[in-house]
Amino acid sequence: MNTHPAPLQLSLEDLLGDMQHARRHQDMSRLALLAYCEVRRWARQAGELALAESAAALVTRSPQATREQFMAEVDELIGQLREAHERLVAATATSD
């Protein structure tokens, strides 16, 4: 990771909150914006390149057949963000 874990952790927690809020309200345009702009940016800063690729693919590859399929892929992305959060918390705990 290129920067100190604490700011990355805080920004990830904010991002997760934004994603979960948009998901609860089924705000597809907000979810697409967050995935493509914010998740991708955060993942690149954190060195989570696979997560950055997943976020970009959600928006840039061929359109999903249904709203449910898009939301299922958003749920997968949120799961990947949670896993990244767990790794970040573990890394922060071992460095203290």
C-alpha positions as CSV (number, residue, x, y, z in Angstrom):
1,M,0.0,0.0,0.0
2,N,1.3,3.4,-0.9
3,T,-0.3,5.4,1.9
4,H,-0.9,4.9,5.6
5,P,-3.7,2.4,6.3
6,A,-5.8,4.6,8.6
7,P,-6.9,7.1,5.9
8,L,-7.5,4.2,3.5
9,Q,-9.6,2.5,6.1
10,L,-11.7,5.6,6.8
11,S,-12.3,6.3,3.2
12,L,-13.2,2.6,2.6
13,E,-15.7,2.8,5.5
14,D,-17.3,5.9,3.9
15,L,-17.4,4.2,0.5
16,L,-19.0,1.1,1.9
17,G,-21.6,3.2,3.7
18,D,-22.4,5.1,0.4
19,M,-22.7,1.8,-1.5
20,Q,-24.9,0.2,1.0
21,H,-27.2,3.2,1.2
22,A,-27.5,3.4,-2.6
23,R,-28.1,-0.4,-2.7
24,R,-30.9,-0.2,0.0
25,H,-32.6,2.5,-2.1
26,Q,-31.9,0.6,-5.4
27,D,-30.3,3.7,-6.9
28,M,-28.8,2.1,-9.9
29,S,-27.3,5.3,-11.3
30,R,-25.6,6.2,-8.0
31,L,-24.3,2.6,-7.7
32,A,-22.8,2.8,-11.2
33,L,-21.2,6.1,-10.4
34,L,-19.8,4.9,-7.1
35,A,-18.5,1.7,-8.6
36,Y,-16.8,3.3,-11.6
37,C,-15.4,6.4,-10.0
38,E,-15.1,5.9,-6.3
39,V,-14.5,2.2,-5.8
40,R,-12.1,2.1,-8.7
41,R,-10.2,5.1,-7.3
42,W,-10.0,3.7,-3.8
43,A,-8.9,0.3,-5.0
44,R,-6.1,1.7,-7.1
45,Q,-4.9,3.8,-4.2
46,A,-5.0,0.7,-1.9
47,G,-3.2,-1.5,-4.4
48,E,-6.4,-3.7,-4.7
49,L,-6.1,-4.0,-8.5
50,A,-8.5,-6.9,-8.8
51,L,-11.2,-4.9,-7.0
52,A,-10.6,-2.0,-9.3
53,E,-11.1,-4.2,-12.3
54,S,-14.3,-5.7,-10.9
55,A,-15.7,-2.2,-10.3
56,A,-14.8,-1.1,-13.8
57,A,-16.2,-4.2,-15.3
58,L,-19.5,-3.7,-13.6
59,V,-20.1,-0.6,-15.6
60,T,-18.1,-1.0,-18.8
61,R,-18.7,-4.5,-20.0
62,S,-21.9,-5.4,-21.9
63,P,-25.1,-4.4,-20.1
64,Q,-26.7,-6.8,-17.7
65,A,-29.8,-8.5,-18.9
66,T,-31.9,-7.4,-15.9
67,R,-32.0,-5.0,-13.0
68,E,-31.7,-8.1,-10.7
69,Q,-28.5,-9.2,-12.4
70,F,-27.0,-5.7,-11.9
71,M,-28.0,-5.6,-8.3
72,A,-26.5,-9.1,-7.8
73,E,-23.2,-7.9,-9.2
74,V,-23.4,-4.8,-7.0
75,D,-23.9,-7.2,-4.0
76,E,-20.8,-9.1,-5.1
77,L,-18.8,-5.8,-5.3
78,I,-20.0,-4.8,-1.8
79,G,-18.8,-8.2,-0.6
80,Q,-15.4,-7.6,-2.2
81,L,-15.2,-4.2,-0.4
82,R,-16.1,-5.9,2.9
83,E,-13.3,-8.4,2.4
84,A,-10.9,-5.6,1.5
85,H,-12.0,-3.8,4.7
86,E,-11.2,-7.0,6.8
87,R,-7.8,-7.2,5.2
88,L,-7.1,-3.5,5.9
89,V,-8.2,-3.8,9.5
90,A,-6.0,-6.9,10.0
91,A,-3.0,-5.1,8.4
92,T,-3.6,-2.0,10.6
93,A,-3.9,-4.2,13.7
94,T,-0.6,-6.0,13.0
95,S,1.3,-2.7,12.2
96,D,0.3,-1.1,15.6
